């Protein structure tokens, strides 16, 4: 079946693989959009009805609404296949929409490909059907901060701007409104490596990639999902490797791995750097931030006027400025956001101070390098009680162990294989409490150990699906426990 036009989804049989729990996330967003456009939608997930009860209720509610809203088209009731995947739902259908949490090596995804069934994602569908320029942001760390900052700049320029993607909002939630309005819309999407892997066929068909691509950095992460670090690096390159010559690529000069990737960029190349100033891009020049385009420099703002602190955040700031200016945002609106934007939750977020003890939520630090960044920021006085650990993603913990020894007075570790490795590396040098299996126990223990002036830092450096739904659930549980102190 030809699904190159939205109207062709009417009566098509489409499997959504992975429903998820986010109300506006990829799985729910895709399911709603497909049902709305008349697809016969099969929703399959290895989680059972009890785990997905709320998500199922939302999909059913929207199905009923769409039947009333679109009396002129056939709206099919969704079919839920939960607690299992069935082979026929992947080979006897017109399309499979793969949730980013589903590995491409899944036997069912492989079976669909071998049967010639097209594999899409909510993001690939959005790129396929959205006619307006898209800013896309990826990176191991910093992509959410960068996306949110650009988003605020776009929203100041036009309050109809769309900010979506890997930030728990499917862009399909906005697509129909964008198309109905029929006017150019400012759009920025955060893309994980898994979402990027769903895009090459779409980019190949379109003969272009995102209009502005940003790569913040690449650190070893998710190596349990990739054959090698090189494969993970290549997943990030997808963001710019299909770009046309008149599109823009923004890369981080200060990150050696990313700098080396610059030779493979096909669009117009802009750099972000705290030190280097000899090419087009955005730079720190003395006490000022400067943007250079085709050799012409423009002073943007003084460094001391920027609200978002932290040396690592400067790279995100410089990339955001370049993207916004290249997309036509006024200098006035760029400056206003720089003066007011203080970051996003779950990333080095000060939750509360209790009895002169600071509680910081850095739950999205899911690899050792990200934890090291937080320790460098907060650990100058070696007064950190670190809550960390969980399940290993085949990462290396030697450098993190040394950073912990220099900055931490106590370490509290969630139960898991990564925790066992970390404990072995720091044993005898910093006191360790291991095998913690819930957030209440972790925060209670941290408070008992902390003294006035100390910092309790949740910065895991690992996955923890054995204890929490995801990193955001982990962060929210931390916030809740701290609020209750």
ZAMARGU-4260 file (C-alpha; in steps of 0.2 Angstrom, whole numbers, plus 5000, padded with zeros to 4 digits):
<rodrens>
0) 5000/5000/5000 | 5006/5017/4996 | 5007/5027/5012 | 5016/5043/5004 | 5000/5053/5007
5) 4990/5055/5024 | 4974/5051/5016 | 4980/5034/5011 | 4981/5028/5029 | 4962/5026/5028
10) 4958/5008/5030 | 4977/5003/5031 | 4982/4990/5044 | 4995/4997/5055 | 5004/4990/5070
15) 5010/5001/5084 | 5024/4992/5093 | 5026/4999/5111 | 5011/5010/5118 | 5021/5017/5133
20) 5014/5027/5147 | 5018/5045/5143 | 5001/5054/5139 | 5009/5063/5124 | 5023/5051/5120
25) 5028/5042/5104 | 5017/5027/5106 | 5001/5036/5112 | 5004/5050/5099 | 5006/5038/5085
30) 4991/5028/5090 | 4980/5043/5091 | 4985/5050/5075 | 4983/5033/5065 | 4965/5030/5073
35) 4961/5048/5068 | 4966/5045/5050 | 4956/5029/5048 | 4969/5016/5050 | 4965/4999/5057
40) 4977/5001/5072 | 4984/4986/5081 | 4993/4991/5097 | 5005/4978/5104 | 5016/4979/5120
45) 5025/4966/5131 | 5018/4975/5146 | 5001/4969/5151 | 4984/4977/5154 | 4987/4981/5172
50) 5003/4991/5168 | 4995/5000/5153 | 4978/5003/5160 | 4979/5022/5159 | 4986/5022/5142
55) 4973/5010/5135 | 4959/5021/5143 | 4966/5037/5134 | 4967/5028/5117 | 4949/5022/5119
60) 4943/5039/5124 | 4951/5047/5109 | 4944/5033/5098 | 4926/5038/5104 | 4929/5056/5102
65) 4936/5054/5084 | 4920/5044/5079 | 4910/5059/5084 | 4922/5072/5076 | 4924/5063/5059
70) 4907/5056/5054 | 4912/5056/5036 | 4926/5043/5038 | 4927/5026/5045 | 4936/5026/5062
75) 4941/5009/5068 | 4942/5003/5086 | 4960/5000/5091 | 4965/4981/5094 | 4976/4979/5109
80) 4988/4964/5109 | 4996/4965/5126 | 5008/4954/5136 | 5015/4947/5120 | 5019/4951/5101
85) 5011/4941/5088 | 5021/4937/5072 | 5006/4940/5060 | 5005/4958/5067 | 5021/4962/5059
90) 5021/4953/5043 | 5003/4954/5038 | 5001/4973/5039 | 5004/4988/5029 | 5015/4997/5041
95) 5024/4995/5058 | 5026/5010/5069 | 5041/5007/5081 | 5042/5015/5098 | 5059/5022/5101
100) 5061/5010/5116 | 5060/4995/5105 | 5077/4989/5099 | 5079/4987/5080 | 5086/4970/5083
105) 5069/4964/5089 | 5064/4948/5080 | 5048/4956/5076 | 5055/4971/5068 | 5067/4960/5059
110) 5053/4950/5052 | 5043/4965/5047 | 5058/4971/5037 | 5061/4954/5029 | 5043/4954/5024
115) 5045/4971/5015 | 5034/4980/5028 | 5039/4998/5030 | 5045/5003/5048 | 5040/5020/5053
120) 5041/5030/5070 | 5030/5045/5075 | 5045/5056/5071 | 5048/5049/5053 | 5029/5051/5050
125) 5031/5069/5055 | 5046/5073/5044 | 5037/5064/5030 | 5022/5075/5030 | 5027/5092/5038
130) 5031/5104/5024 | 5040/5117/5035 | 5058/5119/5041 | 5063/5108/5056 | 5077/5111/5069
135) 5083/5094/5076 | 5094/5092/5091 | 5103/5077/5097 | 5118/5072/5108 | 5122/5061/5123
140) 5119/5075/5135 | 5113/5093/5133 | 5100/5089/5120 | 5085/5093/5131 | 5092/5109/5138
145) 5096/5114/5120 | 5079/5110/5113 | 5070/5118/5127 | 5080/5134/5126 | 5078/5135/5107
150) 5060/5131/5110 | 5058/5146/5121 | 5066/5157/5108 | 5054/5151/5095 | 5039/5153/5106
155) 5044/5171/5110 | 5044/5174/5091 | 5028/5165/5088 | 5018/5157/5102 | 5012/5143/5089
160) 5029/5136/5089 | 5031/5117/5091 | 5043/5109/5104 | 5042/5090/5103 | 5051/5074/5101
165) 5061/5065/5114 | 5055/5077/5128 | 5039/5066/5130 | 5029/5075/5117 | 5026/5066/5100
170) 5027/5079/5086 | 5011/5070/5079 | 5001/5078/5092 | 5004/5094/5082 | 5005/5089/5064
175) 4986/5090/5059 | 4985/5107/5067 | 5000/5113/5058 | 4994/5106/5041 | 4976/5114/5044
180) 4983/5131/5048 | 4993/5130/5032 | 5006/5144/5038 | 5024/5142/5041 | 5027/5136/5059
185) 5043/5136/5069 | 5048/5119/5075 | 5061/5111/5086 | 5063/5092/5089 | 5074/5083/5101
190) 5079/5067/5094 | 5087/5052/5103 | 5099/5040/5093 | 5084/5028/5093 | 5073/5040/5085
195) 5086/5045/5072 | 5088/5027/5067 | 5070/5028/5061 | 5074/5042/5049 | 5086/5037/5035
200) 5073/5030/5023 | 5062/5046/5026 | 5077/5057/5023 | 5082/5047/5007 | 5065/5049/5000
205) 5064/5068/5004 | 5082/5070/4998 | 5086/5081/5013 | 5087/5080/5032 | 5083/5093/5045
210) 5084/5111/5040 | 5095/5114/5055 | 5104/5100/5064 | 5113/5101/5081 | 5124/5089/5089
215) 5129/5093/5106 | 5141/5079/5111 | 5144/5060/5110 | 5149/5050/5125 | 5149/5031/5128
220) 5131/5027/5132 | 5118/5014/5128 | 5131/5002/5123 | 5120/4988/5128 | 5110/4993/5113
225) 5124/4995/5101 | 5138/4983/5095 | 5151/4996/5098 | 5154/5014/5102 | 5157/5017/5084
230) 5140/5011/5080 | 5133/5023/5093 | 5143/5038/5086 | 5136/5034/5068 | 5118/5034/5075
235) 5121/5052/5080 | 5128/5056/5062 | 5111/5052/5055 | 5105/5069/5060 | 5116/5078/5047
240) 5122/5065/5034 | 5106/5067/5023 | 5106/5086/5024 | 5106/5096/5008 | 5120/5109/5004
245) 5108/5124/5009 | 5104/5116/5026 | 5113/5120/5042 | 5124/5109/5053 | 5129/5116/5071
250) 5142/5106/5079 | 5152/5107/5096 | 5170/5112/5092 | 5176/5109/5110 | 5171/5091/5110
255) 5184/5081/5101 | 5173/5067/5094 | 5161/5079/5087 | 5174/5090/5079 | 5181/5075/5070
260) 5163/5072/5063 | 5163/5089/5055 | 5172/5083/5039 | 5156/5072/5036 | 5143/5086/5037
265) 5135/5090/5021 | 5126/5106/5025 | 5133/5123/5029 | 5143/5121/5045 | 5143/5132/5060
270) 5153/5128/5076 | 5150/5132/5094 | 5165/5134/5105 | 5171/5142/5121 | 5188/5145/5114
275) 5190/5144/5095 | 5184/5159/5085 | 5191/5157/5067 | 5176/5149/5058 | 5157/5153/5057
280) 5147/5150/5072 | 5144/5156/5090 | 5159/5159/5102 | 5164/5166/5119 | 5176/5180/5115
285) 5182/5188/5131 | 5167/5192/5141 | 5155/5192/5127 | 5146/5180/5116 | 5148/5183/5097
290) 5139/5175/5082 | 5149/5175/5066 | 5140/5171/5049 | 5150/5172/5033 | 5164/5181/5042
295) 5153/5195/5049 | 5152/5196/5068 | 5138/5201/5079 | 5139/5204/5098 | 5125/5194/5106
300) 5126/5196/5125 | 5138/5198/5140 | 5142/5181/5148 | 5138/5188/5165 | 5120/5192/5159
305) 5116/5174/5155 | 5104/5165/5168 | 5109/5147/5165 | 5125/5143/5174 | 5138/5129/5173
310) 5153/5128/5161 | 5145/5113/5152 | 5129/5123/5148 | 5139/5136/5138 | 5140/5124/5124
315) 5121/5122/5124 | 5119/5140/5125 | 5130/5144/5110 | 5122/5130/5099 | 5105/5137/5104
320) 5109/5155/5099 | 5116/5149/5082 | 5100/5139/5078 | 5088/5153/5083 | 5097/5166/5073
325) 5098/5155/5058 | 5080/5152/5059 | 5076/5170/5059 | 5072/5174/5078 | 5075/5192/5083
330) 5091/5196/5093 | 5079/5204/5106 | 5070/5188/5109 | 5086/5178/5109 | 5093/5189/5122
335) 5077/5189/5133 | 5078/5170/5134 | 5096/5170/5138 | 5093/5182/5152 | 5079/5172/5160
340) 5081/5153/5155 | 5088/5144/5170 | 5087/5126/5164 | 5075/5111/5164 | 5069/5099/5178
345) 5079/5083/5180 | 5095/5090/5175 | 5106/5097/5190 | 5089/5103/5197 | 5090/5111/5215
350) 5074/5103/5222 | 5075/5110/5240 | 5086/5115/5254 | 5082/5107/5271 | 5092/5111/5287
355) 5105/5119/5276 | 5107/5103/5265 | 5105/5105/5246 | 5095/5091/5237 | 5099/5091/5218
360) 5090/5080/5205 | 5101/5075/5191 | 5092/5059/5186 | 5095/5061/5167 | 5113/5058/5171
365) 5112/5040/5164 | 5130/5037/5160 | 5147/5040/5170 | 5152/5055/5160 | 5136/5065/5164
370) 5139/5061/5183 | 5157/5067/5182 | 5150/5084/5175 | 5139/5085/5190 | 5152/5081/5202
375) 5164/5094/5195 | 5150/5107/5197 | 5145/5103/5214 | 5160/5094/5222 | 5173/5107/5225
380) 5172/5105/5244 | 5171/5086/5244 | 5154/5087/5253 | 5143/5077/5241 | 5132/5062/5247
385) 5130/5054/5230 | 5114/5043/5226 | 5119/5033/5211 | 5120/5016/5202 | 5108/5004/5195
390) 5109/4992/5180 | 5125/4992/5169 | 5123/4997/5150 | 5141/4990/5147 | 5149/5006/5151
395) 5166/5010/5160 | 5166/5016/5177 | 5185/5019/5181 | 5185/5038/5178 | 5169/5040/5188
400) 5176/5031/5202 | 5191/5042/5203 | 5179/5058/5202 | 5169/5051/5217 | 5184/5048/5227
405) 5189/5067/5225 | 5171/5074/5228 | 5160/5063/5238 | 5160/5059/5257 | 5147/5045/5255
410) 5139/5035/5241 | 5122/5027/5241 | 5119/5014/5227 | 5103/5007/5220 | 5103/4988/5218
415) 5110/4983/5201 | 5125/4977/5191 | 5132/4994/5189 | 5132/4997/5207 | 5142/4982/5211
420) 5155/4987/5198 | 5156/5004/5206 | 5157/4998/5223 | 5171/4987/5219 | 5181/5002/5211
425) 5179/5014/5226 | 5178/5001/5240 | 5189/5007/5255 | 5191/5025/5248 | 5173/5031/5251
430) 5160/5024/5262 | 5147/5015/5252 | 5129/5009/5255 | 5124/4997/5242 | 5108/4986/5238
435) 5096/5001/5240 | 5079/4996/5232 | 5068/5011/5233 | 5069/5030/5233 | 5062/5032/5251
440) 5076/5022/5258 | 5089/5031/5248 | 5084/5049/5253 | 5081/5043/5271 | 5099/5036/5272
445) 5106/5052/5263 | 5098/5064/5275 | 5104/5054/5290 | 5122/5055/5283 | 5122/5073/5278
450) 5127/5088/5288 | 5124/5107/5286 | 5132/5113/5270 | 5132/5096/5262 | 5124/5092/5245
455) 5113/5076/5242 | 5115/5073/5223 | 5105/5060/5213 | 5115/5057/5198 | 5114/5038/5194
460) 5126/5035/5179 | 5116/5020/5175 | 5099/5013/5171 | 5087/5008/5184 | 5072/4999/5175
465) 5073/4986/5189 | 5067/4999/5202 | 5059/5013/5192 | 5048/5015/5176 | 5062/5026/5168
470) 5073/5040/5173 | 5059/5053/5174 | 5050/5042/5186 | 5066/5041/5196 | 5068/5060/5197
475) 5050/5062/5202 | 5051/5050/5216 | 5067/5059/5222 | 5057/5076/5221 | 5043/5069/5231
480) 5054/5061/5244 | 5063/5078/5246 | 5047/5087/5247 | 5041/5076/5261 | 5057/5079/5272
</rodrens>
